[in-house]
């Protein structure tokens, strides 16, 4: 059972970190305005040469294969709700790494997610 929790925790942390990298990359690129088809091509080029976005994509692809690995030996009804921990980690990383402010509602939401995961695992 210890391995099970390790892999779910690892999966959710990597997914959360990939979201942080996406935010960093999109902040570097700036806003996108699409008026013509060439704007889409230009936007795609900017995304493909941005290291944080490319690293985020690589992490998401690795998470896809990790998810297949997890699903091969665990119940979907148990592991999928546990991925809600990704939301908790994104909130914590956004606060600590990006300097984003969290409101009392954010803290309450994180608490509810953690409580829900606890009850899911409680037997």
TORPA-825321 format. One record per residue: x, y, z of N, C-alpha, C, O, CB in turn; residue in three letters. Coordinates in steps of 0.2 Angstrom, whole numbers, plus 5000, padded with zeros to 4 digits. Glycine has a CB too. Example, Ala and Ser with C-alpha at 12.3 -4.5 7.8 and 13.67 -1.06 7.14 Angstrom:
BEGIN
> 5066 / 4972 / 5039 / 5062 / 4978 / 5039 / 5066 / 4984 / 5039 / 5071 / 4983 / 5042 / 5057 / 4978 / 5045 / ALA
> 5064 / 4989 / 5035 / 5068 / 4995 / 5036 / 5064 / 5000 / 5039 / 5067 / 5006 / 5040 / 5070 / 4997 / 5029 / SER
end
This chain:
BEGIN
> 5004 / 4994 / 5000 / 5000 / 5000 / 5000 / 5004 / 5006 / 5000 / 5002 / 5012 / 4997 / 4995 / 5000 / 5006 / UNK
> 5010 / 5006 / 5003 / 5015 / 5012 / 5003 / 5017 / 5014 / 4996 / 5017 / 5020 / 4995 / 5021 / 5010 / 5007 / UNK
> 5018 / 5009 / 4992 / 5020 / 5010 / 4985 / 5014 / 5014 / 4981 / 5015 / 5019 / 4977 / 5022 / 5004 / 4981 / UNK
> 5008 / 5012 / 4983 / 5002 / 5015 / 4980 / 5002 / 5022 / 4981 / 5001 / 5026 / 4977 / 4996 / 5011 / 4982 / UNK
> 5003 / 5024 / 4987 / 5003 / 5031 / 4989 / 5008 / 5035 / 4986 / 5008 / 5041 / 4985 / 5003 / 5032 / 4997 / UNK
> 5014 / 5032 / 4986 / 5020 / 5035 / 4983 / 5019 / 5037 / 4976 / 5020 / 5043 / 4974 / 5026 / 5031 / 4984 / UNK
> 5016 / 5033 / 4972 / 5015 / 5034 / 4965 / 5009 / 5039 / 4964 / 5010 / 5043 / 4959 / 5013 / 5028 / 4961 / UNK
> 5004 / 5039 / 4968 / 4999 / 5044 / 4967 / 5002 / 5051 / 4969 / 5000 / 5056 / 4966 / 4993 / 5042 / 4971 / UNK
> 5005 / 5051 / 4975 / 5008 / 5057 / 4977 / 5013 / 5060 / 4972 / 5013 / 5066 / 4970 / 5012 / 5056 / 4984 / UNK
> 5017 / 5056 / 4969 / 5022 / 5058 / 4964 / 5018 / 5060 / 4958 / 5020 / 5066 / 4955 / 5027 / 5052 / 4962 / UNK
> 5013 / 5057 / 4955 / 5009 / 5059 / 4950 / 5006 / 5066 / 4951 / 5007 / 5070 / 4946 / 5004 / 5054 / 4948 / UNK
> 5003 / 5067 / 4956 / 5000 / 5073 / 4958 / 5005 / 5079 / 4958 / 5003 / 5085 / 4956 / 4996 / 5073 / 4964 / UNK
> 5011 / 5078 / 4961 / 5016 / 5083 / 4962 / 5018 / 5085 / 4955 / 5019 / 5091 / 4954 / 5021 / 5081 / 4966 / UNK
> 5020 / 5080 / 4951 / 5022 / 5081 / 4944 / 5017 / 5085 / 4940 / 5019 / 5090 / 4936 / 5024 / 5075 / 4940 / UNK
> 5011 / 5083 / 4940 / 5005 / 5087 / 4937 / 5005 / 5094 / 4939 / 5004 / 5098 / 4935 / 4999 / 5083 / 4938 / UNK
> 5005 / 5095 / 4946 / 5005 / 5102 / 4948 / 5011 / 5106 / 4946 / 5010 / 5112 / 4944 / 5005 / 5101 / 4956 / UNK
> 5017 / 5103 / 4946 / 5023 / 5107 / 4944 / 5022 / 5108 / 4937 / 5024 / 5114 / 4935 / 5029 / 5103 / 4946 / UNK
> 5019 / 5104 / 4933 / 5019 / 5105 / 4926 / 5014 / 5111 / 4925 / 5015 / 5115 / 4920 / 5016 / 5099 / 4922 / UNK
> 5009 / 5112 / 4929 / 5004 / 5118 / 4928 / 5008 / 5124 / 4930 / 5007 / 5130 / 4927 / 4998 / 5117 / 4933 / UNK
> 5012 / 5124 / 4935 / 5016 / 5130 / 4937 / 5021 / 5132 / 4931 / 5021 / 5138 / 4930 / 5020 / 5128 / 4943 / UNK
> 5024 / 5127 / 4928 / 5028 / 5128 / 4922 / 5024 / 5132 / 4916 / 5027 / 5136 / 4913 / 5032 / 5122 / 4920 / UNK
> 5018 / 5129 / 4915 / 5014 / 5132 / 4910 / 5012 / 5139 / 4912 / 5013 / 5143 / 4907 / 5007 / 5128 / 4909 / UNK
> 5011 / 5141 / 4918 / 5009 / 5148 / 4920 / 5016 / 5152 / 4919 / 5015 / 5158 / 4916 / 5007 / 5148 / 4927 / UNK
> 5021 / 5150 / 4921 / 5028 / 5153 / 4920 / 5029 / 5155 / 4912 / 5030 / 5160 / 4910 / 5034 / 5150 / 4923 / UNK
> 5028 / 5150 / 4908 / 5029 / 5150 / 4901 / 5024 / 5155 / 4898 / 5026 / 5159 / 4894 / 5029 / 5144 / 4898 / UNK
> 5018 / 5154 / 4900 / 5013 / 5159 / 4897 / 5014 / 5166 / 4899 / 5012 / 5171 / 4895 / 5006 / 5157 / 4898 / UNK
> 5016 / 5167 / 4905 / 5018 / 5174 / 4907 / 5024 / 5177 / 4903 / 5023 / 5183 / 4902 / 5020 / 5174 / 4915 / UNK
> 5029 / 5173 / 4902 / 5034 / 5175 / 4898 / 5032 / 5177 / 4891 / 5034 / 5182 / 4888 / 5040 / 5170 / 4897 / UNK
> 5027 / 5173 / 4888 / 5025 / 5174 / 4881 / 5021 / 5180 / 4881 / 5021 / 5184 / 4876 / 5022 / 5168 / 4878 / UNK
> 5016 / 5181 / 4886 / 5011 / 5186 / 4886 / 5005 / 5184 / 4883 / 5004 / 5178 / 4881 / 5014 / 5192 / 4881 / UNK
> 5000 / 5189 / 4882 / 4994 / 5187 / 4879 / 4993 / 5185 / 4872 / 4998 / 5188 / 4868 / 4989 / 5193 / 4881 / UNK
> 4989 / 5181 / 4870 / 4988 / 5179 / 4863 / 4982 / 5183 / 4860 / 4976 / 5183 / 4864 / 4987 / 5172 / 4863 / UNK
> 4982 / 5186 / 4854 / 4977 / 5188 / 4851 / 4977 / 5185 / 4844 / 4982 / 5185 / 4840 / 4978 / 5196 / 4850 / UNK
> 4971 / 5182 / 4843 / 4970 / 5178 / 4836 / 4965 / 5182 / 4832 / 4959 / 5182 / 4833 / 4968 / 5171 / 4837 / UNK
> 4968 / 5185 / 4827 / 4963 / 5188 / 4822 / 4964 / 5185 / 4815 / 4959 / 5185 / 4811 / 4966 / 5196 / 4821 / UNK
> 4969 / 5182 / 4814 / 4970 / 5179 / 4807 / 4974 / 5172 / 4808 / 4976 / 5171 / 4814 / 4974 / 5183 / 4802 / UNK
> 4974 / 5168 / 4803 / 4977 / 5161 / 4804 / 4984 / 5162 / 4806 / 4987 / 5157 / 4809 / 4976 / 5157 / 4798 / UNK
> 4987 / 5166 / 4803 / 4995 / 5167 / 4804 / 4996 / 5169 / 4811 / 5002 / 5167 / 4814 / 4997 / 5173 / 4799 / UNK
> 4991 / 5172 / 4815 / 4992 / 5173 / 4822 / 4993 / 5166 / 4826 / 4996 / 5166 / 4831 / 4986 / 5177 / 4825 / UNK
> 4989 / 5161 / 4824 / 4989 / 5154 / 4827 / 4996 / 5151 / 4826 / 4999 / 5148 / 4830 / 4984 / 5150 / 4824 / UNK
> 4999 / 5152 / 4819 / 5005 / 5149 / 4818 / 5011 / 5153 / 4822 / 5015 / 5150 / 4825 / 5007 / 5150 / 4810 / UNK
> 5010 / 5159 / 4823 / 5015 / 5163 / 4827 / 5015 / 5161 / 4834 / 5020 / 5161 / 4837 / 5014 / 5171 / 4826 / UNK
> 5008 / 5160 / 4836 / 5007 / 5158 / 4843 / 5010 / 5151 / 4845 / 5014 / 5150 / 4850 / 5000 / 5158 / 4845 / UNK
> 5009 / 5147 / 4840 / 5012 / 5140 / 4841 / 5020 / 5140 / 4841 / 5023 / 5136 / 4844 / 5010 / 5135 / 4835 / UNK
> 5023 / 5144 / 4837 / 5030 / 5145 / 4836 / 5032 / 5148 / 4843 / 5037 / 5145 / 4846 / 5032 / 5150 / 4831 / UNK
> 5029 / 5153 / 4846 / 5031 / 5155 / 4852 / 5031 / 5150 / 4858 / 5035 / 5150 / 4862 / 5027 / 5161 / 4854 / UNK
> 5026 / 5146 / 4857 / 5025 / 5141 / 4863 / 5030 / 5135 / 4862 / 5033 / 5133 / 4867 / 5018 / 5137 / 4862 / UNK
> 5032 / 5134 / 4856 / 5037 / 5128 / 4854 / 5044 / 5130 / 4856 / 5048 / 5126 / 4857 / 5037 / 5126 / 4847 / UNK
> 5045 / 5137 / 4856 / 5052 / 5139 / 4858 / 5053 / 5141 / 4865 / 5058 / 5144 / 4868 / 5055 / 5145 / 4854 / UNK
> 5047 / 5140 / 4869 / 5047 / 5142 / 4876 / 5049 / 5137 / 4881 / 5045 / 5132 / 4881 / 5041 / 5145 / 4878 / UNK
> 5055 / 5137 / 4884 / 5057 / 5131 / 4888 / 5053 / 5129 / 4894 / 5052 / 5123 / 4894 / 5064 / 5133 / 4891 / UNK
> 5050 / 5133 / 4898 / 5045 / 5131 / 4903 / 5039 / 5127 / 4900 / 5037 / 5123 / 4903 / 5043 / 5137 / 4907 / UNK
> 5037 / 5130 / 4895 / 5031 / 5126 / 4892 / 5033 / 5120 / 4889 / 5029 / 5115 / 4890 / 5028 / 5131 / 4886 / UNK
> 5038 / 5119 / 4886 / 5040 / 5113 / 4883 / 5042 / 5108 / 4889 / 5040 / 5102 / 4888 / 5047 / 5114 / 4879 / UNK
> 5045 / 5110 / 4894 / 5046 / 5106 / 4900 / 5039 / 5104 / 4903 / 5039 / 5098 / 4905 / 5050 / 5109 / 4905 / UNK
> 5035 / 5108 / 4903 / 5028 / 5106 / 4906 / 5025 / 5101 / 4901 / 5022 / 5096 / 4904 / 5023 / 5113 / 4906 / UNK
> 5025 / 5102 / 4895 / 5022 / 5097 / 4890 / 5026 / 5090 / 4891 / 5022 / 5085 / 4891 / 5023 / 5099 / 4883 / UNK
> 5032 / 5090 / 4892 / 5036 / 5084 / 4893 / 5034 / 5080 / 4900 / 5033 / 5074 / 4900 / 5044 / 5085 / 4893 / UNK
> 5033 / 5084 / 4905 / 5030 / 5082 / 4911 / 5023 / 5079 / 4911 / 5022 / 5074 / 4914 / 5031 / 5087 / 4917 / UNK
> 5019 / 5082 / 4907 / 5012 / 5080 / 4906 / 5012 / 5073 / 4902 / 5008 / 5069 / 4904 / 5008 / 5085 / 4902 / UNK
> 5016 / 5073 / 4897 / 5017 / 5066 / 4893 / 5019 / 5061 / 4898 / 5017 / 5055 / 4898 / 5022 / 5067 / 4887 / UNK
> 5024 / 5062 / 4902 / 5027 / 5057 / 4907 / 5021 / 5055 / 4912 / 5021 / 5049 / 4914 / 5033 / 5060 / 4910 / UNK
> 5017 / 5060 / 4914 / 5012 / 5059 / 4918 / 5006 / 5054 / 4915 / 5003 / 5050 / 4918 / 5008 / 5065 / 4921 / UNK
> 5006 / 5055 / 4908 / 5001 / 5051 / 4905 / 5003 / 5043 / 4905 / 4999 / 5039 / 4907 / 5001 / 5053 / 4897 / UNK
> 5009 / 5042 / 4904 / 5012 / 5035 / 4905 / 5012 / 5033 / 4912 / 5011 / 5027 / 4914 / 5019 / 5035 / 4902 / UNK
> 5013 / 5037 / 4917 / 5013 / 5035 / 4924 / 5006 / 5034 / 4926 / 5005 / 5029 / 4930 / 5016 / 5041 / 4928 / UNK
> 5001 / 5037 / 4923 / 4994 / 5036 / 4925 / 4992 / 5029 / 4922 / 4988 / 5026 / 4925 / 4990 / 5042 / 4921 / UNK
> 4994 / 5027 / 4916 / 4993 / 5021 / 4913 / 4996 / 5015 / 4918 / 4993 / 5010 / 4919 / 4996 / 5020 / 4906 / UNK
> 5002 / 5017 / 4920 / 5005 / 5012 / 4925 / 5001 / 5011 / 4931 / 5000 / 5006 / 4934 / 5012 / 5014 / 4927 / UNK
> 4999 / 5017 / 4934 / 4995 / 5017 / 4940 / 4988 / 5013 / 4939 / 4986 / 5009 / 4943 / 4993 / 5024 / 4943 / UNK
> 4985 / 5014 / 4933 / 4978 / 5011 / 4932 / 4979 / 5004 / 4931 / 4974 / 5000 / 4931 / 4975 / 5015 / 4926 / UNK
> 4985 / 5002 / 4929 / 4986 / 4994 / 4927 / 4985 / 4990 / 4934 / 4984 / 4984 / 4933 / 4993 / 4993 / 4924 / UNK
> 4986 / 4993 / 4940 / 4986 / 4989 / 4946 / 4981 / 4992 / 4951 / 4981 / 4990 / 4957 / 4993 / 4988 / 4948 / UNK
> 4978 / 4998 / 4950 / 4974 / 5001 / 4955 / 4967 / 5002 / 4952 / 4965 / 5002 / 4946 / 4977 / 5007 / 4957 / UNK
> 4962 / 5002 / 4957 / 4955 / 5004 / 4955 / 4954 / 5011 / 4953 / 4956 / 5015 / 4957 / 4950 / 5002 / 4961 / UNK
> 4951 / 5012 / 4948 / 4950 / 5019 / 4945 / 4945 / 5023 / 4950 / 4947 / 5029 / 4951 / 4946 / 5018 / 4938 / UNK
> 4941 / 5019 / 4953 / 4936 / 5023 / 4958 / 4940 / 5025 / 4964 / 4937 / 5030 / 4967 / 4931 / 5018 / 4960 / UNK
> 4946 / 5023 / 4965 / 4950 / 5025 / 4971 / 4955 / 5030 / 4969 / 4955 / 5035 / 4972 / 4953 / 5019 / 4974 / UNK
> 4959 / 5028 / 4964 / 4964 / 5033 / 4962 / 4962 / 5039 / 4959 / 4965 / 5044 / 4959 / 4969 / 5029 / 4957 / UNK
> 4957 / 5039 / 4955 / 4955 / 5045 / 4951 / 4953 / 5051 / 4956 / 4955 / 5056 / 4955 / 4949 / 5044 / 4946 / UNK
> 4949 / 5049 / 4961 / 4947 / 5055 / 4966 / 4954 / 5057 / 4970 / 4954 / 5063 / 4972 / 4942 / 5052 / 4971 / UNK
> 4959 / 5053 / 4971 / 4965 / 5055 / 4974 / 4969 / 5060 / 4970 / 4973 / 5064 / 4973 / 4969 / 5049 / 4975 / UNK
> 4967 / 5060 / 4963 / 4971 / 5065 / 4959 / 4969 / 5072 / 4961 / 4972 / 5077 / 4959 / 4970 / 5064 / 4952 / UNK
> 4963 / 5073 / 4965 / 4961 / 5080 / 4967 / 4967 / 5083 / 4971 / 4967 / 5089 / 4972 / 4955 / 5079 / 4971 / UNK
> 4971 / 5079 / 4974 / 4977 / 5082 / 4978 / 4981 / 5087 / 4973 / 4985 / 5091 / 4975 / 4982 / 5077 / 4980 / UNK
> 4980 / 5086 / 4967 / 4984 / 5090 / 4962 / 4982 / 5098 / 4963 / 4986 / 5102 / 4963 / 4982 / 5088 / 4955 / UNK
> 4975 / 5099 / 4964 / 4973 / 5105 / 4966 / 4976 / 5108 / 4972 / 4977 / 5114 / 4972 / 4965 / 5105 / 4967 / UNK
> 4977 / 5104 / 4977 / 4980 / 5106 / 4983 / 4987 / 5108 / 4982 / 4989 / 5114 / 4984 / 4980 / 5101 / 4989 / UNK
> 4991 / 5104 / 4978 / 4998 / 5106 / 4977 / 4998 / 5112 / 4972 / 5003 / 5116 / 4973 / 5001 / 5100 / 4973 / UNK
> 4994 / 5113 / 4967 / 4994 / 5119 / 4963 / 4993 / 5125 / 4967 / 4996 / 5130 / 4966 / 4989 / 5118 / 4958 / UNK
> 4988 / 5125 / 4972 / 4987 / 5131 / 4976 / 4993 / 5132 / 4980 / 4995 / 5138 / 4981 / 4981 / 5129 / 4981 / UNK
> 4996 / 5127 / 4983 / 5002 / 5128 / 4988 / 5008 / 5131 / 4983 / 5011 / 5135 / 4985 / 5004 / 5122 / 4991 / UNK
> 5009 / 5128 / 4978 / 5015 / 5130 / 4973 / 5013 / 5137 / 4970 / 5018 / 5141 / 4969 / 5016 / 5125 / 4968 / UNK
> 5007 / 5138 / 4969 / 5006 / 5145 / 4966 / 5007 / 5150 / 4971 / 5010 / 5156 / 4970 / 4998 / 5146 / 4964 / UNK
> 5006 / 5149 / 4978 / 5007 / 5153 / 4983 / 5015 / 5154 / 4984 / 5017 / 5160 / 4985 / 5004 / 5151 / 4989 / UNK
> 5018 / 5148 / 4985 / 5025 / 5148 / 4986 / 5030 / 5150 / 4981 / 5035 / 5154 / 4982 / 5027 / 5142 / 4989 / UNK
> 5028 / 5148 / 4975 / 5033 / 5149 / 4969 / 5031 / 5155 / 4965 / 5036 / 5158 / 4962 / 5033 / 5142 / 4965 / UNK
> 5025 / 5156 / 4964 / 5023 / 5162 / 4960 / 5021 / 5168 / 4964 / 5020 / 5173 / 4961 / 5017 / 5159 / 4956 / UNK
> 5020 / 5167 / 4970 / 5019 / 5173 / 4974 / 5011 / 5175 / 4974 / 5009 / 5181 / 4976 / 5023 / 5179 / 4973 / UNK
> 5007 / 5170 / 4972 / 5000 / 5172 / 4971 / 4997 / 5172 / 4978 / 4999 / 5168 / 4982 / 4996 / 5167 / 4967 / UNK
> 4992 / 5176 / 4979 / 4988 / 5177 / 4985 / 4983 / 5172 / 4985 / 4979 / 5171 / 4980 / 4986 / 5184 / 4987 / UNK
> 4981 / 5169 / 4991 / 4976 / 5164 / 4992 / 4971 / 5168 / 4997 / 4973 / 5170 / 5002 / 4978 / 5157 / 4994 / UNK
> 4964 / 5167 / 4995 / 4959 / 5170 / 4999 / 4957 / 5165 / 5005 / 4959 / 5159 / 5004 / 4953 / 5173 / 4995 / UNK
> 4953 / 5167 / 5009 / 4951 / 5162 / 5014 / 4946 / 5157 / 5011 / 4946 / 5151 / 5013 / 4946 / 5166 / 5019 / UNK
> 4943 / 5158 / 5005 / 4939 / 5153 / 5002 / 4944 / 5148 / 4998 / 4942 / 5142 / 4998 / 4935 / 5157 / 4996 / UNK
> 4950 / 5150 / 4996 / 4954 / 5146 / 4993 / 4957 / 5141 / 4999 / 4957 / 5135 / 4998 / 4960 / 5149 / 4990 / UNK
> 4958 / 5144 / 5004 / 4961 / 5139 / 5010 / 4955 / 5134 / 5012 / 4956 / 5128 / 5013 / 4963 / 5143 / 5016 / UNK
> 4949 / 5137 / 5012 / 4943 / 5132 / 5014 / 4942 / 5127 / 5009 / 4941 / 5121 / 5010 / 4937 / 5137 / 5015 / UNK
> 4943 / 5129 / 5002 / 4942 / 5124 / 4997 / 4948 / 5119 / 4997 / 4946 / 5113 / 4997 / 4943 / 5127 / 4990 / UNK
> 4954 / 5121 / 4999 / 4959 / 5116 / 5000 / 4958 / 5111 / 5005 / 4959 / 5105 / 5005 / 4966 / 5119 / 5001 / UNK
> 4956 / 5114 / 5011 / 4954 / 5110 / 5017 / 4948 / 5105 / 5015 / 4949 / 5099 / 5017 / 4951 / 5114 / 5022 / UNK
> 4943 / 5107 / 5011 / 4938 / 5102 / 5009 / 4941 / 5097 / 5005 / 4939 / 5091 / 5005 / 4933 / 5106 / 5006 / UNK
> 4945 / 5098 / 5000 / 4948 / 5093 / 4996 / 4952 / 5088 / 5000 / 4951 / 5082 / 4999 / 4953 / 5096 / 4991 / UNK
> 4956 / 5091 / 5005 / 4960 / 5086 / 5009 / 4956 / 5082 / 5013 / 4957 / 5076 / 5014 / 4965 / 5090 / 5014 / UNK
> 4950 / 5085 / 5016 / 4945 / 5081 / 5020 / 4942 / 5076 / 5016 / 4941 / 5070 / 5018 / 4940 / 5086 / 5023 / UNK
> 4940 / 5077 / 5010 / 4937 / 5073 / 5005 / 4942 / 5067 / 5004 / 4940 / 5061 / 5003 / 4935 / 5076 / 4999 / UNK
> 4948 / 5068 / 5002 / 4953 / 5063 / 5001 / 4954 / 5058 / 5007 / 4954 / 5052 / 5007 / 4960 / 5066 / 4999 / UNK
> 4954 / 5062 / 5013 / 4954 / 5058 / 5019 / 4948 / 5053 / 5020 / 4949 / 5047 / 5021 / 4954 / 5062 / 5026 / UNK
> 4942 / 5055 / 5019 / 4936 / 5051 / 5019 / 4936 / 5046 / 5014 / 4934 / 5040 / 5015 / 4930 / 5055 / 5019 / UNK
> 4939 / 5047 / 5008 / 4939 / 5042 / 5003 / 4944 / 5036 / 5005 / 4942 / 5031 / 5004 / 4942 / 5045 / 4996 / UNK
> 4949 / 5038 / 5009 / 4954 / 5033 / 5011 / 4952 / 5029 / 5017 / 4954 / 5024 / 5019 / 4961 / 5036 / 5011 / UNK
> 4948 / 5033 / 5021 / 4946 / 5030 / 5027 / 4941 / 5024 / 5026 / 4937 / 5024 / 5022 / 4942 / 5035 / 5031 / UNK
> 4943 / 5018 / 5029 / 4939 / 5012 / 5028 / 4936 / 5010 / 5035 / 4933 / 5005 / 5035 / 4944 / 5006 / 5026 / UNK
end
